[in-house]
Amino acid sequence: MPSDLPGAPAGTPFVEARGLHKSFGDNHVLRGVDLEIAAGSVHALIGPSGSGKTTVLRSLNGLESPEAGTLRIGDLELDLARPRTRAERAALHRASAMVFQQHQLFPHLSVLGNVTIGPLRVQRRPRDEVMADALALLERVGLREKADAFPSSLSGGQQQRVGIVRALALQPSMLLFDEPTSSLDPELVGEVLAVMTELAREGWTMAVVTHELGFAREVADQVSFFADGVVVERGTPAQLFDAPQHERTQRFLQRMRGPFGA
């Protein structure tokens, strides 16, 4: 289950970002993005490539530093216009854990080594506790027998499940998924989505950048559609997928469904 992080008063979002701006050179990637995520909910971020979704996700974990805006996660409040202190960066990393698109496993470490390196070296938790937790998590996703294997011997789906276990092993309060199935062969997508669906049922707070619209419709509580560095439209899956109000959202969904309405 999610770890406990001191939270905001009841009725307020667990995550609240306001006015996020981020540029890479002349490319203004985020243009005043607002985002709220309720505790224990799944928020899907959809939209065309380059629309700012991943940059928002990385900003929630401190992997990107917006030039302007405010961010609150639980009771951690940051003014992003000023540099983060070391303590603030550490608090961001404790609050959330990222599952990356390309797995990003260490090729020279075993599966067990990949899962335990963060809790042991960064969090400095007791070794016996970390090993027991890691093996239990691997058992949970059907990879206990792969604990001593190396990433090169695993399928893409197995590698991504290890990536999810690595994030869980950090005992975060929130999980961030950056297009976790986009690099997988179609027949491997289901095994990763099944793990994510189970995590959602357990009450994990999750932000998911995805092109899997079926997953977003079935599992997400809220969906935000991004385009050109802003949130164009947001709502429940039923609202956004069945009755989109903005013409830009309508065009995107029509393209994603294909010419035959798939």
C-alpha positions in Angstrom: 0.0 0.0 0.0 1.1 3.6 -0.4 3.4 4.9 2.2 2.2 7.7 4.5 3.2 11.2 3.7 1.8 14.1 5.8 -1.1 15.5 3.8 -3.1 18.6 3.3 -6.4 19.1 5.1 -9.3 16.9 4.2 -11.0 17.9 1.0 -7.9 19.4 -0.7 -6.0 17.6 -3.5 -3.0 15.6 -2.6 -1.1 17.2 -5.5 -1.7 20.7 -6.7 0.4 22.4 -9.4 -0.4 26.0 -10.4 0.9 28.0 -13.3 3.8 25.7 -14.4 6.1 27.3 -17.0 9.0 25.5 -18.6 11.2 26.2 -21.6 14.0 24.4 -23.3 15.8 27.1 -25.2 13.2 28.8 -27.4 10.7 25.9 -27.0 8.1 27.0 -24.4 7.0 23.5 -23.4 4.7 24.4 -20.5 2.6 27.5 -20.7 0.9 27.9 -17.3 -0.2 24.4 -16.6 -2.5 23.6 -13.6 -3.0 20.1 -12.3 -4.7 18.5 -9.3 -4.6 14.9 -8.2 -6.7 13.6 -5.4 -5.3 11.2 -2.9 -5.9 7.6 -3.9 -6.9 8.5 -7.5 -5.6 7.9 -10.9 -5.1 10.9 -13.2 -4.3 10.2 -16.8 -2.5 12.7 -19.0 -3.2 12.3 -22.7 -2.4 14.3 -25.8 -0.1 14.4 -28.8 3.7 14.0 -28.5 5.5 17.1 -27.4 2.4 18.6 -25.7 4.1 18.8 -22.3 2.7 15.7 -20.5 6.1 14.1 -19.7 7.6 17.5 -18.6 4.7 17.9 -16.1 5.3 14.4 -14.8 9.0 14.9 -14.4 8.4 18.2 -12.6 6.4 16.3 -10.0 9.4 14.2 -9.2 12.0 17.0 -9.4 13.6 15.6 -12.6 12.7 18.9 -14.3 12.7 22.4 -12.8 10.0 24.7 -14.1 10.9 28.3 -14.2 7.6 29.5 -12.7 4.7 28.2 -10.8 3.9 26.5 -7.5 3.7 22.9 -6.5 2.3 21.2 -3.4 2.5 17.5 -2.7 0.9 16.6 0.6 2.3 19.3 3.0 5.4 20.0 0.9 5.0 23.4 -0.8 7.4 24.8 -3.3 7.7 28.1 -5.1 9.2 26.9 -8.4 10.6 30.4 -9.2 13.4 29.9 -6.8 16.0 27.0 -6.6 15.1 24.0 -4.6 17.1 23.2 -1.5 18.7 19.8 -1.0 16.0 19.0 1.5 13.2 20.0 -0.8 14.7 17.9 -3.6 14.9 14.9 -1.3 11.3 15.4 -0.2 10.1 15.4 -3.8 12.0 12.1 -4.4 10.5 10.6 -1.3 7.0 11.7 -2.3 6.9 10.0 -5.7 8.6 7.4 -7.7 8.9 7.3 -11.5 8.3 4.3 -13.9 10.0 5.3 -17.2 9.1 4.5 -20.8 12.4 2.7 -21.5 12.7 0.8 -18.2 16.1 2.3 -17.5 17.3 -0.8 -15.6 21.0 -1.1 -14.7 22.3 -3.7 -17.2 25.2 -4.8 -14.8 22.8 -5.5 -11.9 20.5 -8.4 -11.4 16.8 -7.9 -11.1 17.1 -8.0 -7.3 20.0 -5.5 -7.5 18.0 -3.1 -9.5 15.1 -3.2 -7.1 17.2 -2.8 -3.9 19.8 -0.3 -4.9 17.6 2.7 -4.2 16.3 1.6 -0.7 19.8 0.5 0.3 22.0 3.3 -1.1 19.7 6.3 -1.1 17.3 5.6 1.7 19.8 3.5 3.8 17.1 1.2 5.0 18.1 -2.1 6.8 19.4 -4.7 4.3 17.3 -7.6 5.6 14.1 -5.5 5.4 14.9 -4.3 1.9 15.6 -7.8 0.6 12.5 -9.2 2.1 10.3 -6.4 0.7 11.9 -6.7 -2.7 11.4 -10.5 -3.0 7.8 -10.1 -1.9 7.2 -7.4 -4.5 8.8 -9.6 -7.2 6.5 -12.5 -6.1 3.5 -10.2 -6.5 4.2 -9.4 -10.1 5.2 -13.0 -11.0 9.0 -12.4 -11.2 10.3 -14.0 -8.0 12.1 -16.7 -10.0 13.9 -13.9 -12.0 15.5 -12.3 -8.9 19.0 -13.4 -10.0 18.5 -12.8 -13.7 19.9 -9.8 -15.6 17.8 -7.4 -17.6 19.1 -8.6 -20.9 17.5 -12.0 -20.4 14.0 -10.5 -19.7 11.3 -9.6 -22.2 10.2 -6.0 -22.4 7.1 -6.6 -20.4 9.2 -8.3 -17.7 11.6 -5.4 -17.6 8.8 -2.9 -17.2 7.3 -5.0 -14.3 10.7 -4.8 -12.7 10.6 -1.1 -13.2 7.3 -0.9 -11.4 8.7 -3.1 -8.5 11.7 -0.8 -8.3 9.4 2.2 -7.9 7.3 0.4 -5.3 10.4 -0.6 -3.3 11.0 3.0 -2.6 7.8 3.2 -0.6 6.6 6.4 -2.2 3.3 8.2 -1.6 2.6 8.5 -5.4 3.5 6.6 -8.5 4.3 8.4 -11.8 4.2 6.4 -15.1 5.6 7.9 -18.3 4.1 6.0 -21.2 5.0 2.7 -19.6 3.7 0.5 -22.5 4.8 2.6 -25.5 8.0 0.7 -26.1 6.5 -2.8 -25.7 5.3 -5.2 -28.3 1.5 -5.3 -28.4 1.3 -8.8 -26.8 3.3 -7.6 -23.8 1.2 -4.5 -23.0 -1.5 -6.4 -21.2 0.8 -7.8 -18.5 2.0 -4.3 -17.5 -1.5 -2.7 -17.6 -2.8 -5.5 -15.4 -0.2 -4.6 -12.7 -1.1 -0.9 -12.9 -4.8 -1.7 -12.7 -4.2 -3.7 -9.5 -2.2 -0.8 -8.0 -5.1 1.5 -8.8 -7.6 -0.8 -7.1 -5.3 -0.8 -4.0 -5.7 3.0 -3.7 -2.3 4.2 -5.0 -2.2 7.8 -6.1 -1.1 7.7 -9.7 -0.3 10.1 -12.5 -0.1 8.3 -15.9 1.1 9.7 -19.2 -0.4 7.2 -21.7 -1.6 6.6 -25.2 -3.6 3.6 -24.0 -7.0 5.3 -24.1 -8.8 2.1 -23.1 -6.8 1.9 -19.9 -7.5 5.6 -19.2 -11.2 5.1 -19.7 -11.4 2.1 -17.5 -9.0 2.9 -14.6 -8.5 6.7 -14.4 -10.7 8.9 -12.2 -9.7 12.1 -14.1 -8.2 12.7 -17.5 -6.4 15.8 -18.7 -5.9 16.5 -22.4 -2.7 18.4 -23.2 -1.9 20.3 -26.4 0.7 22.9 -27.1 1.9 23.2 -23.5 -1.5 23.7 -21.9 -4.3 21.6 -20.5 -7.0 22.1 -23.1 -9.7 20.0 -21.4 -10.1 17.8 -18.3 -12.9 15.7 -16.8 -13.9 12.2 -15.9 -13.3 9.6 -18.5 -16.9 9.6 -19.5 -17.0 13.3 -19.9 -13.8 13.6 -21.9 -14.0 10.5 -24.1 -17.8 10.5 -24.7 -18.6 14.2 -24.8 -15.4 16.2 -25.4 -16.2 19.9 -25.5 -13.1 21.3 -27.2 -12.6 20.9 -30.9 -8.9 20.1 -30.3 -9.8 17.3 -28.0 -12.3 16.0 -30.5 -9.7 15.9 -33.3 -7.2 14.1 -31.2 -9.6 11.4 -30.1 -10.8 10.9 -33.6 -7.2 10.3 -34.8 -6.5 7.9 -32.0 -9.6 5.9 -32.7 -8.7 5.6 -36.4 -10.8 5.8 -39.5 -13.0 2.9 -38.6 -13.8 4.1 -35.0 -11.5 1.6 -33.3 
